[in-house]
Amino acid sequence: MWTLARWQLRQVNYLNWVMVVCVIGWSLFTSEPISFMHGATMASAIFVHAALIVLILGSSSTSGAGFIYSQGFSRDQIWWSQALALLMSAAMPCVAFLLTVGTGLRGIIQGAFENPWFPLLGSSELSELKWMLLAY
């Protein structure tokens, strides 16, 4: 199962890392408080990321999927590996957001920029992770 999931993830690997870099940059250098409900920047990036993941992983017309099926893997195994790859692709930006906000790195950088919201805001932004997960 993990072999198939890694094969599926290799198709969206660059896309996931680009999104991780965007999430880290956005969460560290956005000066206003993070709010997925009121900010369209990250919500639209999540929508585009999710749509591209579905487009890339959902295309079953590739010769690679036929090759895997011809190697003896069942359709259920292929489907579950795609589902696992999709969940892992959605988890990568969420973990990046969790690490930048949860470890206090965002507070340190915004404090260095003399942002008046920090250190008061700090860990209250961590609750925005649920909206990010819900968006995926």
KACORJO-V681826 format. One record per pair of residues at least 4 apart in sequence whose C-alpha atoms are under 6 Angstrom apart, sorted by sequence separation. I is the first residue (numbers start at 1). GAP is how many residues later the second one is. If there is no record, write none. Layout:
# KACORJO-V681826
((I	GAP) (I	GAP))
This chain:
# KACORJO-V681826
((2	4) (9	4) (22	4) (23	4) (24	4) (25	4) (26	4) (35	4) (40	4) (52	4) (53	4) (54	4) (69	4) (91	4) (98	4) (99	4) (106	4) (107	4) (111	4) (117	4) (100	5) (101	5) (110	5) (100	6) (111	7) (107	15) (20	73) (5	76) (9	76) (4	77) (28	78) (5	80))
